Amino acid sequence: MDVKAEHIKPYDQTRAKTEQVREMFDSIAPAYDWMNRAMTFGVDKLWRRRAVNIVAKSQPAHIVDIATGTGDLAIVLARKLQQTRVTGIDLSEGMIDIGRRKVAEAGLADRVTLSTADCLAMPLADASADAITVAYGVRNFEHLDRGYAEMFRVLRSGGRLCVVELSTPVNPLVKPFYRLYTKFIIPALGRIVSKDVRAYSYLPESIAAVPQGEEMLRLIRDAGFTDTSFRRMTFGVCTIYTATRP
């Protein structure tokens, strides 16, 4: 399947997407948490909690949080599941540095480990995770099929996958306001706060291009997963996808 999101790159078309995504997140890392709260009016916390509740049902002993960023989801998972070990990986050292400080401040350094790694080639053993989470990350993958294949490899049989991703509303009443907000307001705010002119223009472009709904589930199933489903959140601006490794 030709995935449009793989062709949307933060800065230019001459370099690999993975390299540019790493550069972009290193650039915006200091402003990332603030921008997340501002762009979503804090609703991203609700989406994250919903994902945590889904994952918590199976009481996993080891969770791998892919594209962990500054560790928000990893921290919430560890707080909710107090016997669980969480391994977070991300391309950006700038994001991981901030995440490590947050983990230490939360008193979770004994159960949450954050490290820099390529999500398309994770330095993790086969079937070593009981659950895998990805929040707002898959649209940044250079190859989505390889990303899901890696998740399948690392997840044990019976393990759960939970993907949280931003999406385009399907409601015709919401769409015009969403387009106005993402096309003009978010890029303007991003330029002021993060000083990266391009990063927050890339955001709405990547959301529009990423596979959504059944199309995303098809990619997940192609990697070998079963029991796939999705649920749209907050008028469809976020979608949570779940699946199981058979």
VEXDOLUM-590225 format. One record per residue (C-alpha): x, y, z; residue in one letter; residue number from 1. Coordinates in pm, 1 decimal, padded with zeros to 6 digits. Example, Ala and Ser with C-alpha at 12.3 -4.5 7.8 and 13.67 -1.06 7.14 Angstrom:
2
@u: 01230.0, v: -00450.0, w: 00780.0, code: A, pos: 1
@u: 01367.0, v: -00106.0, w: 00714.0, code: S, pos: 2
***
This chain:
246
@u: 00000.0, v: 00000.0, w: 00000.0, code: M, pos: 1
@u: 00131.8, v: 00344.9, w: -00093.4, code: D, pos: 2
@u: 00102.3, v: 00550.2, w: 00226.1, code: V, pos: 3
@u: 00082.5, v: 00924.9, w: 00166.9, code: K, pos: 4
@u: 00209.5, v: 01008.0, w: 00515.3, code: A, pos: 5
@u: 00545.4, v: 00849.1, w: 00432.0, code: E, pos: 6
@u: 00598.9, v: 01117.8, w: 00166.7, code: H, pos: 7
@u: 00518.2, v: 01409.3, w: 00398.5, code: I, pos: 8
@u: 00846.1, v: 01528.4, w: 00548.5, code: K, pos: 9
@u: 00916.1, v: 01806.2, w: 00798.4, code: P, pos: 10
@u: 01162.7, v: 02009.7, w: 00594.6, code: Y, pos: 11
@u: 01242.0, v: 01893.3, w: 00240.7, code: D, pos: 12
@u: 01218.6, v: 01603.1, w: -00002.4, code: Q, pos: 13
@u: 01592.8, v: 01545.2, w: -00042.8, code: T, pos: 14
@u: 01662.9, v: 01360.7, w: 00283.0, code: R, pos: 15
@u: 01517.7, v: 01055.1, w: 00454.8, code: A, pos: 16
@u: 01208.5, v: 01120.1, w: 00665.6, code: K, pos: 17
@u: 01357.5, v: 00949.4, w: 00974.1, code: T, pos: 18
@u: 01651.5, v: 01190.3, w: 00975.4, code: E, pos: 19
@u: 01423.2, v: 01492.3, w: 00941.5, code: Q, pos: 20
@u: 01179.5, v: 01375.4, w: 01210.0, code: V, pos: 21
@u: 01469.7, v: 01334.4, w: 01453.1, code: R, pos: 22
@u: 01594.9, v: 01683.9, w: 01368.3, code: E, pos: 23
@u: 01248.2, v: 01836.2, w: 01404.7, code: M, pos: 24
@u: 01176.3, v: 01686.1, w: 01746.6, code: F, pos: 25
@u: 01521.4, v: 01781.4, w: 01874.2, code: D, pos: 26
@u: 01436.4, v: 02136.4, w: 01765.2, code: S, pos: 27
@u: 01092.2, v: 02159.9, w: 01925.3, code: I, pos: 28
@u: 01161.6, v: 01947.9, w: 02235.9, code: A, pos: 29
@u: 01169.9, v: 02242.5, w: 02482.7, code: P, pos: 30
@u: 00826.6, v: 02362.3, w: 02364.7, code: A, pos: 31
@u: 00670.1, v: 02022.8, w: 02294.1, code: Y, pos: 32
@u: 00475.5, v: 01960.7, w: 02615.8, code: D, pos: 33
@u: 00338.2, v: 02314.4, w: 02629.2, code: W, pos: 34
@u: 00233.7, v: 02301.6, w: 02263.7, code: M, pos: 35
@u: 00057.3, v: 01967.6, w: 02314.8, code: N, pos: 36
@u: -00154.5, v: 02111.3, w: 02594.9, code: R, pos: 37
@u: -00224.5, v: 02433.2, w: 02405.2, code: A, pos: 38
@u: -00312.5, v: 02271.0, w: 02070.8, code: M, pos: 39
@u: -00556.9, v: 02022.8, w: 02222.3, code: T, pos: 40
@u: -00682.2, v: 02245.1, w: 02506.9, code: F, pos: 41
@u: -00559.7, v: 01970.6, w: 02740.7, code: G, pos: 42
@u: -00783.1, v: 01702.8, w: 02588.7, code: V, pos: 43
@u: -00473.8, v: 01500.5, w: 02491.8, code: D, pos: 44
@u: -00457.7, v: 01396.0, w: 02858.7, code: K, pos: 45
@u: -00803.0, v: 01239.4, w: 02829.8, code: L, pos: 46
@u: -00704.8, v: 01050.3, w: 02513.9, code: W, pos: 47
@u: -00393.1, v: 00924.8, w: 02689.4, code: R, pos: 48
@u: -00590.7, v: 00808.6, w: 02992.4, code: R, pos: 49
@u: -00833.3, v: 00624.4, w: 02767.4, code: R, pos: 50
@u: -00542.2, v: 00437.5, w: 02607.5, code: A, pos: 51
@u: -00397.4, v: 00354.0, w: 02948.7, code: V, pos: 52
@u: -00730.1, v: 00209.9, w: 03064.0, code: N, pos: 53
@u: -00742.8, v: -00010.6, w: 02753.7, code: I, pos: 54
@u: -00390.7, v: -00142.4, w: 02810.7, code: V, pos: 55
@u: -00441.1, v: -00185.7, w: 03184.9, code: A, pos: 56
@u: -00714.7, v: -00446.5, w: 03136.3, code: K, pos: 57
@u: -00457.8, v: -00716.4, w: 03054.3, code: S, pos: 58
@u: -00225.1, v: -00622.1, w: 03344.2, code: Q, pos: 59
@u: 00093.5, v: -00636.1, w: 03132.6, code: P, pos: 60
@u: 00424.1, v: -00690.2, w: 03313.0, code: A, pos: 61
@u: 00628.4, v: -00514.3, w: 03043.4, code: H, pos: 62
@u: 00505.6, v: -00235.8, w: 02812.4, code: I, pos: 63
@u: 00704.1, v: -00089.0, w: 02524.8, code: V, pos: 64
@u: 00601.3, v: 00269.5, w: 02450.8, code: D, pos: 65
@u: 00713.2, v: 00354.2, w: 02097.3, code: I, pos: 66
@u: 00776.9, v: 00716.5, w: 01993.5, code: A, pos: 67
@u: 00759.7, v: 00794.5, w: 02364.2, code: T, pos: 68
@u: 00862.4, v: 01159.6, w: 02317.7, code: G, pos: 69
@u: 00897.1, v: 01327.9, w: 02655.6, code: T, pos: 70
@u: 00753.9, v: 01022.2, w: 02829.0, code: G, pos: 71
@u: 00400.6, v: 01140.1, w: 02907.9, code: D, pos: 72
@u: 00231.2, v: 00810.8, w: 02821.5, code: L, pos: 73
@u: 00508.5, v: 00599.9, w: 02977.3, code: A, pos: 74
@u: 00470.0, v: 00789.0, w: 03304.8, code: I, pos: 75
@u: 00089.6, v: 00757.1, w: 03313.5, code: V, pos: 76
@u: 00117.4, v: 00385.2, w: 03237.0, code: L, pos: 77
@u: 00363.9, v: 00331.5, w: 03521.0, code: A, pos: 78
@u: 00147.5, v: 00526.1, w: 03764.3, code: R, pos: 79
@u: -00163.3, v: 00328.4, w: 03672.5, code: K, pos: 80
@u: 00008.4, v: -00011.3, w: 03667.1, code: L, pos: 81
@u: 00232.5, v: -00011.7, w: 03969.5, code: Q, pos: 82
@u: 00386.0, v: -00354.8, w: 03907.5, code: Q, pos: 83
@u: 00460.2, v: -00285.5, w: 03540.1, code: T, pos: 84
@u: 00792.7, v: -00205.8, w: 03376.3, code: R, pos: 85
@u: 00781.5, v: 00043.9, w: 03088.7, code: V, pos: 86
@u: 01044.0, v: 00079.7, w: 02816.2, code: T, pos: 87
@u: 01010.5, v: 00397.5, w: 02611.9, code: G, pos: 88
@u: 01200.6, v: 00454.7, w: 02288.4, code: I, pos: 89
@u: 01220.8, v: 00757.7, w: 02061.6, code: D, pos: 90
@u: 01435.6, v: 00889.1, w: 01778.6, code: L, pos: 91
@u: 01501.1, v: 01224.8, w: 01943.1, code: S, pos: 92
@u: 01765.1, v: 01259.2, w: 02211.4, code: E, pos: 93
@u: 01626.2, v: 01604.8, w: 02292.4, code: G, pos: 94
@u: 01284.7, v: 01457.8, w: 02371.4, code: M, pos: 95
@u: 01431.8, v: 01166.7, w: 02566.9, code: I, pos: 96
@u: 01644.6, v: 01402.0, w: 02780.0, code: D, pos: 97
@u: 01334.2, v: 01589.7, w: 02889.4, code: I, pos: 98
@u: 01148.9, v: 01261.3, w: 02943.2, code: G, pos: 99
@u: 01421.1, v: 01123.7, w: 03168.4, code: R, pos: 100
@u: 01402.3, v: 01432.5, w: 03388.6, code: R, pos: 101
@u: 01023.6, v: 01393.6, w: 03413.3, code: K, pos: 102
@u: 01056.9, v: 01024.7, w: 03500.8, code: V, pos: 103
@u: 01309.0, v: 01105.1, w: 03774.9, code: A, pos: 104
@u: 01086.9, v: 01382.7, w: 03915.4, code: E, pos: 105
@u: 00794.4, v: 01138.4, w: 03921.0, code: A, pos: 106
@u: 01003.0, v: 00888.6, w: 04120.8, code: G, pos: 107
@u: 00961.9, v: 00621.0, w: 03852.1, code: L, pos: 108
@u: 01320.6, v: 00569.1, w: 03737.3, code: A, pos: 109
@u: 01320.1, v: 00215.9, w: 03879.5, code: D, pos: 110
@u: 01036.9, v: 00107.6, w: 03645.3, code: R, pos: 111
@u: 01050.5, v: 00344.2, w: 03346.9, code: V, pos: 112
@u: 01348.7, v: 00334.4, w: 03111.7, code: T, pos: 113
@u: 01371.4, v: 00578.9, w: 02820.8, code: L, pos: 114
@u: 01628.1, v: 00543.4, w: 02545.0, code: S, pos: 115
@u: 01704.5, v: 00665.2, w: 02194.6, code: T, pos: 116
@u: 01636.8, v: 00411.5, w: 01919.2, code: A, pos: 117
@u: 01487.2, v: 00376.5, w: 01573.1, code: D, pos: 118
@u: 01128.2, v: 00253.0, w: 01604.7, code: C, pos: 119
@u: 01167.8, v: 00069.4, w: 01273.3, code: L, pos: 120
@u: 01457.8, v: -00139.1, w: 01409.3, code: A, pos: 121
@u: 01412.7, v: -00167.7, w: 01784.0, code: M, pos: 122
@u: 01695.7, v: -00307.6, w: 01997.4, code: P, pos: 123
@u: 01450.1, v: -00538.4, w: 02173.7, code: L, pos: 124
@u: 01416.4, v: -00916.3, w: 02175.1, code: A, pos: 125
@u: 01139.8, v: -01100.6, w: 01993.6, code: D, pos: 126
@u: 00819.4, v: -01144.4, w: 02198.4, code: A, pos: 127
@u: 00964.1, v: -00939.2, w: 02485.3, code: S, pos: 128
@u: 00665.3, v: -00706.9, w: 02543.3, code: A, pos: 129
@u: 00323.6, v: -00783.9, w: 02690.5, code: D, pos: 130
@u: 00179.7, v: -00465.1, w: 02540.3, code: A, pos: 131
@u: 00291.6, v: -00197.5, w: 02295.4, code: I, pos: 132
@u: 00168.1, v: 00159.9, w: 02289.7, code: T, pos: 133
@u: 00225.4, v: 00439.1, w: 02037.4, code: V, pos: 134
@u: 00083.7, v: 00787.9, w: 02095.4, code: A, pos: 135
@u: 00091.4, v: 01042.9, w: 01813.9, code: Y, pos: 136
@u: 00387.1, v: 00872.4, w: 01650.6, code: G, pos: 137
@u: 00298.3, v: 00642.0, w: 01361.6, code: V, pos: 138
@u: 00236.1, v: 00925.2, w: 01116.4, code: R, pos: 139
@u: 00604.9, v: 01015.3, w: 01158.1, code: N, pos: 140
@u: 00728.1, v: 00670.1, w: 01051.8, code: F, pos: 141
@u: 00922.1, v: 00658.6, w: 00729.4, code: E, pos: 142
@u: 00770.4, v: 00315.4, w: 00658.8, code: H, pos: 143
@u: 00448.0, v: 00229.8, w: 00841.5, code: L, pos: 144
@u: 00450.6, v: -00133.5, w: 00730.4, code: D, pos: 145
@u: 00798.6, v: -00183.7, w: 00877.1, code: R, pos: 146
@u: 00690.1, v: -00007.8, w: 01195.3, code: G, pos: 147
@u: 00395.5, v: -00240.9, w: 01247.3, code: Y, pos: 148
@u: 00609.4, v: -00542.7, w: 01154.8, code: A, pos: 149
@u: 00854.4, v: -00442.5, w: 01430.1, code: E, pos: 150
@u: 00572.2, v: -00408.1, w: 01681.2, code: M, pos: 151
@u: 00446.9, v: -00753.3, w: 01583.4, code: F, pos: 152
@u: 00797.3, v: -00898.0, w: 01630.8, code: R, pos: 153
@u: 00848.6, v: -00746.4, w: 01976.2, code: V, pos: 154
@u: 00500.4, v: -00824.2, w: 02107.5, code: L, pos: 155
@u: 00435.0, v: -01166.1, w: 02259.3, code: R, pos: 156
@u: 00150.9, v: -01388.9, w: 02147.9, code: S, pos: 157
@u: -00169.2, v: -01262.0, w: 02307.4, code: G, pos: 158
@u: -00016.2, v: -00918.4, w: 02368.3, code: G, pos: 159
@u: -00211.7, v: -00599.9, w: 02297.8, code: R, pos: 160
@u: -00126.5, v: -00313.2, w: 02067.2, code: L, pos: 161
@u: -00274.4, v: 00032.1, w: 02133.3, code: C, pos: 162
@u: -00211.5, v: 00316.7, w: 01888.8, code: V, pos: 163
@u: -00331.1, v: 00670.8, w: 01959.1, code: V, pos: 164
@u: -00313.3, v: 00898.2, w: 01655.5, code: E, pos: 165
@u: -00445.7, v: 01236.4, w: 01554.0, code: L, pos: 166
@u: -00699.5, v: 01220.5, w: 01273.5, code: S, pos: 167
@u: -00927.4, v: 01429.6, w: 01054.1, code: T, pos: 168
@u: -01287.5, v: 01474.5, w: 01173.0, code: P, pos: 169
@u: -01552.8, v: 01315.6, w: 00953.7, code: V, pos: 170
@u: -01837.5, v: 01533.8, w: 01082.6, code: N, pos: 171
@u: -01915.8, v: 01796.0, w: 00811.8, code: P, pos: 172
@u: -02003.5, v: 02052.5, w: 01079.6, code: L, pos: 173
@u: -01668.8, v: 02012.6, w: 01255.5, code: V, pos: 174
@u: -01444.9, v: 01986.8, w: 00948.4, code: K, pos: 175
@u: -01437.2, v: 02357.8, w: 00847.7, code: P, pos: 176
@u: -01338.8, v: 02472.7, w: 01197.2, code: F, pos: 177
@u: -01080.3, v: 02195.2, w: 01222.1, code: Y, pos: 178
@u: -00922.1, v: 02296.8, w: 00890.1, code: R, pos: 179
@u: -00906.3, v: 02662.5, w: 00993.8, code: L, pos: 180
@u: -00750.3, v: 02574.0, w: 01327.4, code: Y, pos: 181
@u: -00490.5, v: 02329.6, w: 01193.7, code: T, pos: 182
@u: -00398.8, v: 02525.2, w: 00879.2, code: K, pos: 183
@u: -00358.8, v: 02869.6, w: 01031.0, code: F, pos: 184
@u: -00373.6, v: 02885.6, w: 01410.4, code: I, pos: 185
@u: -00150.0, v: 02589.3, w: 01501.5, code: I, pos: 186
@u: 00133.7, v: 02687.3, w: 01260.3, code: P, pos: 187
@u: 00121.4, v: 03048.9, w: 01381.7, code: A, pos: 188
@u: 00133.0, v: 02943.9, w: 01746.9, code: L, pos: 189
@u: 00411.2, v: 02695.7, w: 01672.9, code: G, pos: 190
@u: 00625.7, v: 02960.8, w: 01506.9, code: R, pos: 191
@u: 00591.2, v: 03188.3, w: 01808.4, code: I, pos: 192
@u: 00652.6, v: 02927.4, w: 02076.7, code: V, pos: 193
@u: 00894.7, v: 02678.9, w: 01919.8, code: S, pos: 194
@u: 01075.3, v: 02908.2, w: 01672.8, code: K, pos: 195
@u: 01068.8, v: 02621.6, w: 01420.9, code: D, pos: 196
@u: 00889.0, v: 02770.9, w: 01120.8, code: V, pos: 197
@u: 00819.3, v: 02440.0, w: 00950.0, code: R, pos: 198
@u: 00747.7, v: 02191.9, w: 01232.2, code: A, pos: 199
@u: 00390.2, v: 02295.9, w: 01307.4, code: Y, pos: 200
@u: 00298.2, v: 02322.1, w: 00940.6, code: S, pos: 201
@u: 00416.7, v: 01963.2, w: 00899.9, code: Y, pos: 202
@u: 00178.9, v: 01857.6, w: 01179.2, code: L, pos: 203
@u: -00155.2, v: 01917.5, w: 00998.6, code: P, pos: 204
@u: -00008.7, v: 01791.0, w: 00671.0, code: E, pos: 205
@u: 00096.4, v: 01463.4, w: 00832.2, code: S, pos: 206
@u: -00241.5, v: 01422.4, w: 01005.5, code: I, pos: 207
@u: -00426.4, v: 01469.4, w: 00676.3, code: A, pos: 208
@u: -00202.2, v: 01215.1, w: 00503.1, code: A, pos: 209
@u: -00185.4, v: 00935.9, w: 00762.4, code: V, pos: 210
@u: -00411.2, v: 00631.2, w: 00706.3, code: P, pos: 211
@u: -00727.4, v: 00657.8, w: 00912.7, code: Q, pos: 212
@u: -01005.3, v: 00427.1, w: 01028.2, code: G, pos: 213
@u: -01035.4, v: 00107.7, w: 00825.9, code: E, pos: 214
@u: -00733.6, v: 00201.0, w: 00614.1, code: E, pos: 215
@u: -00514.2, v: 00206.5, w: 00924.7, code: M, pos: 216
@u: -00661.7, v: -00122.5, w: 01044.3, code: L, pos: 217
@u: -00574.5, v: -00278.6, w: 00709.4, code: R, pos: 218
@u: -00207.8, v: -00189.4, w: 00762.6, code: L, pos: 219
@u: -00219.2, v: -00333.1, w: 01114.2, code: I, pos: 220
@u: -00378.4, v: -00656.8, w: 00991.8, code: R, pos: 221
@u: -00125.6, v: -00684.1, w: 00708.2, code: D, pos: 222
@u: 00146.4, v: -00699.4, w: 00974.8, code: A, pos: 223
@u: -00024.0, v: -01007.4, w: 01123.9, code: G, pos: 224
@u: -00239.8, v: -00860.7, w: 01399.5, code: F, pos: 225
@u: -00594.5, v: -00975.6, w: 01468.4, code: T, pos: 226
@u: -00889.1, v: -00853.6, w: 01676.9, code: D, pos: 227
@u: -00846.3, v: -00504.7, w: 01531.3, code: T, pos: 228
@u: -01074.6, v: -00213.3, w: 01608.7, code: S, pos: 229
@u: -01076.8, v: 00163.8, w: 01626.3, code: F, pos: 230
@u: -01262.5, v: 00430.3, w: 01818.3, code: R, pos: 231
@u: -01284.7, v: 00796.8, w: 01722.5, code: R, pos: 232
@u: -01248.4, v: 01047.0, w: 02005.5, code: M, pos: 233
@u: -01357.1, v: 01412.3, w: 02043.3, code: T, pos: 234
@u: -01540.8, v: 01460.7, w: 01712.5, code: F, pos: 235
@u: -01283.1, v: 01246.7, w: 01534.8, code: G, pos: 236
@u: -00973.7, v: 01461.9, w: 01593.7, code: V, pos: 237
@u: -00810.0, v: 01160.0, w: 01758.2, code: C, pos: 238
@u: -00849.9, v: 00787.1, w: 01693.7, code: T, pos: 239
@u: -00746.8, v: 00495.4, w: 01914.5, code: I, pos: 240
@u: -00662.2, v: 00169.1, w: 01736.5, code: Y, pos: 241
@u: -00630.0, v: -00164.1, w: 01915.1, code: T, pos: 242
@u: -00514.4, v: -00507.0, w: 01803.5, code: A, pos: 243
@u: -00379.7, v: -00838.1, w: 01933.4, code: T, pos: 244
@u: -00085.5, v: -01048.9, w: 01827.0, code: R, pos: 245
@u: -00227.3, v: -01402.5, w: 01776.0, code: P, pos: 246
***
